[in-house]
Amino acid sequence: MNTENNILDLLMAESIKAELKTKRALIIQPGAIGDCILTLPLASFMKNALNLGNVDFLGHTEYIGIFPGRTCIDGVCSIDSIDIHRLFIDPNEFVLADRDPLIKAFSEYSWIISFLGEPESNFEKNLIFTTNCSHNSEVITLSSQPSDKHAEHMTDFLIRQFIDQCGLSLQSISVTNQDCHIKATKTDMTKGKDLLWEFGLEPQKKLVVIQPGSGALNKCWHIDNYLSIVNELKSKNTQVVFLLGPAELERFGNETIQSMTNATKCLADLPLTEVLKILTCTNAFIGNDSGIAHLAAAMGINTCVVFGPTNPNIYKPVGPNVRVFTENDEDFSKKSSTKLREEITKTLFTDILQL
């Protein structure tokens, strides 16, 4: 009899475990690259703590398309593929038809975490109503803007918010800097070498990638600093490239872009997948507080990040090989800084590249 009970208990436990593994969560994250990458530790925490089978992202696919197969994210969907703007209207005017595409979009998820709207907002109320049309789902709205009172890192802030609102007794964790939240594949590395050859670079030589831009001009360290570092690195027979995205091409004047082109090779407006592949072949990355800095750090690349007006204690990239440099001068983006430049160059030569 005891044996039969033990077998039944075991079967029930396995059945519950299998049922949990079929549960899925959706994270609605409309932010840019850095915001999405800083959300990955929350996704990983949820997946483990709730024993979820899948965690999907709804956002801008040009930023999150790299996640499946390289992160804890199982699937992504374009935020432009559904009429999500309908969820912002007054709940009294919100109407769902039979077999409404909005119902289908959220019907598979037991947990939905949103960075759109506010708690108790029209968006959240309409989202809850939409999910209840097909099933019971836990809907939680999180803030991506910590108040000045919170000095904790953004990743810890997001996890703590989730724990406070989920209604479960979950043990909080502090995100470790030793984890690589984005793991490149062998194909990425092979394709990265192919891209280097295509751009006239040699995969066997040391390579440093510099991205001199950011989401805001006041977060960009003066370009003369990067040009000086380029000259120092090239004098040590090290390959250096500038990585220029749409923001840099739009915001930097022709004279600045020409000065970068004169100094070294510039790779402009590459798809994020190609940037990732090139980073797999990179010995070091240098840049401002930007999305690509978060990408390099999350991949485990030696990453040197220069912070000006933003607080690195809250926003620094997460990864095992991140070095943060701060410049508190009000003219951070308007003049060069010999002292900080020498500090970064010394770190590169001594600790990273060992030149």
matplotlib code that plots the C-alpha trace (Angstrom):
import matplotlib.pyplot as plt

x = [0.0, 2.8, 4.5, 1.3, 1.0, 4.6, 4.1, 0.9, 2.7, 5.5, 3.2, 1.3, 4.5, 5.7, 2.3, 2.4, 6.0, 4.9, 2.0, 4.2, 6.5, 3.7, 3.1, 4.3, 5.1, 5.2, 7.3, 6.1, 9.2, 9.0, 12.4, 15.6, 18.6, 19.9, 16.4, 15.8, 19.1, 18.7, 15.3, 17.0, 17.9, 14.2, 13.2, 15.7, 14.5, 10.9, 11.7, 13.5, 11.3, 8.0, 9.3, 8.0, 8.3, 8.7, 9.3, 8.6, 9.3, 6.9, 8.9, 10.8, 12.3, 15.3, 16.4, 15.1, 15.4, 18.9, 17.5, 16.1, 18.8, 21.3, 19.4, 16.7, 14.1, 12.3, 10.4, 9.9, 7.1, 7.0, 5.0, 3.9, 2.2, -0.8, -3.0, -1.6, -2.6, -6.2, -5.3, -4.7, -8.3, -10.9, -12.0, -15.6, -15.0, -12.8, -14.6, -13.5, -15.1, -15.4, -12.1, -10.5, -6.8, -5.9, -7.5, -5.5, -2.2, -2.3, -4.3, -1.3, 0.3, -0.1, 2.0, 2.2, 4.8, 4.3, 6.6, 3.8, 1.4, 1.2, -0.5, -4.3, -3.9, -6.3, -3.6, -3.4, -7.2, -7.8, -5.0, -6.5, -9.9, -8.4, -6.7, -9.8, -11.7, -9.8, -8.3, -7.0, -3.6, -1.4, -0.8, 1.8, 3.0, 6.6, 8.4, 11.7, 12.4, 13.6, 13.1, 16.0, 15.6, 16.6, 20.3, 20.1, 21.0, 18.2, 18.3, 17.8, 15.1, 13.1, 13.3, 12.3, 9.3, 8.1, 8.5, 6.6, 3.7, 3.4, 1.7, 4.0, 6.7, 9.7, 13.3, 14.9, 18.3, 21.0, 22.1, 25.6, 28.1, 29.6, 26.8, 26.8, 23.1, 23.8, 25.7, 26.9, 26.7, 29.5, 27.9, 28.0, 31.8, 32.4, 30.3, 32.0, 35.4, 33.9, 32.7, 36.1, 37.7, 34.9, 35.6, 39.3, 40.3, 42.4, 40.7, 44.0, 45.1, 43.8, 40.8, 39.2, 35.7, 34.8, 31.2, 31.4, 27.7, 24.7, 21.0, 21.6, 24.4, 25.1, 26.0, 28.7, 32.3, 34.0, 35.1, 38.7, 39.1, 38.3, 40.4, 43.4, 42.8, 42.6, 46.1, 47.5, 46.1, 47.3, 50.8, 50.8, 49.8, 46.2, 43.3, 40.6, 37.2, 34.6, 31.1, 28.5, 24.8, 21.9, 22.2, 25.8, 25.4, 22.5, 23.9, 27.6, 28.5, 30.3, 33.5, 33.4, 32.6, 35.4, 37.9, 36.9, 37.2, 40.6, 41.7, 40.6, 38.1, 34.4, 31.6, 28.3, 24.7, 25.1, 22.2, 22.3, 23.0, 26.2, 27.3, 26.9, 28.9, 31.7, 31.8, 32.5, 35.9, 36.6, 39.3, 37.8, 34.9, 35.0, 32.0, 29.5, 26.4, 24.7, 22.8, 25.8, 27.8, 25.1, 25.3, 29.1, 29.0, 26.2, 28.2, 31.2, 33.4, 36.0, 33.9, 35.1, 32.2, 32.5, 29.7, 28.9, 25.5, 23.9, 24.5, 26.5, 25.4, 21.9, 22.6, 26.0, 26.0, 25.9, 28.6, 31.7, 34.2, 32.9, 35.0, 33.3, 35.0, 33.2, 33.7, 31.7, 32.8, 29.8, 31.6, 31.7, 30.5, 32.2, 35.8, 38.6, 39.7, 43.4, 43.3, 40.4, 41.8, 45.1, 43.3, 41.4, 44.4, 46.4, 43.6, 43.5, 47.2, 47.9, 44.9, 43.0, 45.3, 48.5, 50.5]
y = [0.0, 2.4, 1.6, 2.4, 5.7, 6.6, 5.9, 8.1, 10.9, 10.7, 10.7, 13.7, 15.6, 14.9, 16.0, 19.3, 19.8, 19.1, 21.5, 24.3, 23.8, 24.5, 27.9, 30.9, 34.5, 37.6, 40.7, 43.8, 45.9, 48.8, 50.2, 50.4, 47.9, 48.8, 48.7, 45.3, 43.8, 45.1, 43.3, 39.9, 39.2, 39.7, 37.3, 34.7, 35.2, 34.7, 31.6, 29.9, 31.2, 30.4, 27.3, 28.6, 26.8, 29.9, 33.6, 35.7, 39.4, 41.8, 44.8, 46.2, 43.3, 45.2, 45.2, 41.9, 39.7, 38.5, 37.1, 33.6, 31.0, 33.3, 34.2, 33.0, 34.4, 31.8, 33.9, 37.5, 39.3, 42.8, 45.3, 46.7, 43.5, 44.1, 47.1, 47.7, 51.3, 50.3, 49.4, 53.0, 54.3, 54.8, 51.4, 52.5, 52.8, 49.7, 47.0, 43.6, 41.6, 37.9, 36.3, 39.7, 39.7, 41.3, 38.3, 35.9, 37.9, 37.4, 34.2, 31.9, 33.6, 32.9, 36.0, 39.3, 41.9, 45.3, 48.3, 50.2, 52.3, 52.6, 50.6, 51.1, 53.0, 52.5, 50.3, 47.9, 47.8, 47.0, 44.5, 42.6, 42.7, 41.3, 38.4, 37.6, 37.0, 33.8, 32.8, 33.9, 35.7, 37.6, 41.1, 43.3, 46.7, 47.7, 51.0, 51.4, 54.7, 54.2, 57.2, 59.2, 57.4, 54.1, 53.6, 50.0, 48.8, 48.7, 44.9, 44.5, 47.2, 45.4, 42.0, 43.7, 45.3, 42.0, 40.3, 43.1, 42.8, 39.1, 38.0, 35.1, 34.4, 34.6, 35.0, 38.2, 37.9, 40.4, 40.1, 38.9, 40.6, 37.2, 36.1, 36.4, 37.1, 36.9, 33.8, 34.0, 30.8, 29.1, 30.3, 33.9, 33.5, 32.0, 34.7, 37.3, 36.3, 36.3, 39.9, 41.0, 39.7, 41.4, 44.8, 44.5, 43.4, 40.5, 38.1, 36.9, 40.4, 42.2, 44.3, 47.1, 48.4, 52.0, 53.3, 57.1, 57.7, 57.2, 57.8, 61.4, 63.8, 64.8, 61.2, 61.2, 61.7, 64.3, 62.7, 64.0, 61.5, 58.6, 59.8, 60.1, 56.5, 55.3, 56.8, 55.2, 51.8, 51.9, 52.8, 49.4, 47.6, 47.1, 47.2, 49.7, 50.4, 53.0, 51.6, 54.2, 53.6, 55.7, 58.1, 58.9, 59.4, 61.8, 63.7, 64.0, 66.6, 65.9, 67.2, 64.9, 61.9, 62.8, 63.0, 59.5, 58.2, 59.7, 58.1, 54.6, 52.3, 53.1, 50.5, 52.4, 51.4, 47.7, 45.4, 44.5, 40.8, 41.8, 44.0, 41.0, 38.8, 41.3, 41.7, 37.9, 38.6, 41.7, 42.0, 45.1, 47.5, 51.2, 53.5, 55.6, 54.6, 53.1, 50.0, 48.5, 48.9, 46.8, 44.3, 43.9, 43.6, 41.0, 38.9, 38.9, 41.2, 43.3, 46.5, 50.0, 52.3, 56.1, 57.6, 61.3, 62.6, 59.2, 57.2, 54.0, 52.6, 52.3, 52.0, 50.4, 47.4, 44.0, 41.4, 39.7, 42.0, 45.5, 48.5, 51.8, 55.2, 58.3, 61.9, 64.4, 67.5, 69.6, 69.8, 66.0, 66.1, 69.4, 69.0, 66.4, 64.9, 63.9, 62.4, 60.0, 59.2, 58.2, 56.0, 54.2, 53.7, 52.3, 49.9, 48.7, 48.3, 46.7, 44.8, 43.9, 43.8, 43.3, 45.3]
z = [0.0, 0.9, -2.4, -4.3, -2.4, -3.1, -6.8, -6.9, -5.0, -7.5, -10.5, -9.0, -8.4, -12.0, -13.3, -11.4, -12.6, -16.2, -15.8, -14.5, -17.4, -19.9, -18.3, -20.2, -19.4, -21.6, -21.0, -22.8, -23.1, -25.6, -24.7, -26.7, -26.6, -23.2, -21.5, -23.0, -22.0, -18.4, -18.3, -19.0, -15.4, -14.4, -17.2, -15.9, -12.3, -13.3, -15.3, -12.4, -9.5, -11.2, -13.0, -16.4, -19.6, -21.8, -21.4, -24.5, -25.3, -27.0, -28.2, -31.1, -33.0, -34.2, -30.5, -29.2, -32.3, -31.2, -27.9, -28.8, -28.8, -27.0, -23.8, -21.5, -23.8, -25.9, -28.4, -29.5, -31.2, -32.8, -30.8, -34.1, -35.1, -32.8, -32.2, -28.7, -28.9, -28.3, -24.7, -23.9, -24.4, -21.6, -20.3, -20.7, -24.5, -24.8, -26.8, -27.8, -30.6, -30.8, -31.7, -31.4, -32.3, -29.0, -27.1, -29.2, -28.7, -24.9, -24.6, -24.0, -21.0, -17.3, -16.4, -18.3, -17.2, -18.8, -19.0, -20.8, -18.8, -15.0, -12.3, -12.4, -15.7, -18.6, -20.3, -17.3, -16.8, -20.5, -20.6, -17.6, -19.2, -22.5, -20.8, -18.7, -21.9, -22.5, -19.1, -15.8, -16.0, -13.6, -15.0, -13.4, -14.5, -13.6, -13.7, -15.5, -13.8, -10.2, -8.0, -6.6, -3.3, -4.8, -5.3, -6.2, -9.7, -12.3, -12.5, -8.8, -8.8, -11.5, -9.6, -6.3, -8.0, -9.4, -6.0, -4.2, -6.7, -7.6, -4.4, -3.9, -1.2, -3.4, -2.2, -3.7, -5.3, -6.2, -9.8, -10.0, -12.4, -13.2, -15.5, -19.2, -20.0, -23.8, -25.0, -28.5, -30.6, -32.5, -35.7, -34.4, -33.9, -37.3, -39.0, -37.0, -38.4, -41.9, -41.3, -40.2, -43.4, -45.4, -43.7, -44.3, -40.7, -39.6, -37.1, -35.7, -34.6, -31.5, -32.1, -30.1, -31.0, -30.0, -30.1, -29.5, -29.4, -27.1, -26.8, -25.8, -26.7, -23.1, -22.4, -25.2, -24.0, -26.2, -29.5, -29.1, -26.2, -28.4, -31.3, -28.9, -27.7, -31.3, -31.9, -28.8, -29.8, -33.3, -32.2, -30.4, -33.6, -32.4, -34.8, -33.9, -35.5, -34.8, -34.7, -35.8, -35.6, -36.9, -33.9, -34.5, -38.2, -37.5, -34.6, -35.4, -38.0, -41.2, -39.8, -36.8, -38.9, -41.2, -38.3, -37.2, -40.8, -41.1, -37.8, -38.4, -40.1, -39.4, -39.6, -40.1, -39.5, -39.1, -38.1, -34.5, -35.4, -37.3, -34.4, -32.1, -34.4, -34.6, -30.8, -30.5, -32.2, -30.1, -27.4, -25.9, -26.3, -25.3, -25.3, -23.4, -21.5, -24.6, -25.7, -27.5, -24.2, -22.5, -25.3, -25.1, -21.3, -21.3, -23.8, -21.4, -23.7, -21.9, -21.7, -20.7, -20.2, -19.6, -17.5, -17.3, -16.2, -15.5, -12.3, -13.0, -9.6, -11.2, -14.9, -15.4, -17.8, -16.2, -17.1, -15.8, -17.5, -17.1, -16.0, -15.3, -15.6, -14.5, -15.4, -13.3, -15.2, -16.4, -19.7, -20.1, -23.7, -24.7, -23.9, -23.8, -20.5, -20.4, -16.9, -17.6, -21.1, -19.6, -17.0, -19.7, -21.9, -19.0, -18.2, -21.8, -22.2, -18.8, -17.7, -20.9, -24.0, -22.1, -24.7]

ax = plt.figure().add_subplot(projection="3d")
ax.plot(x, y, z, "-o")
ax.set_aspect("equal")
plt.show()
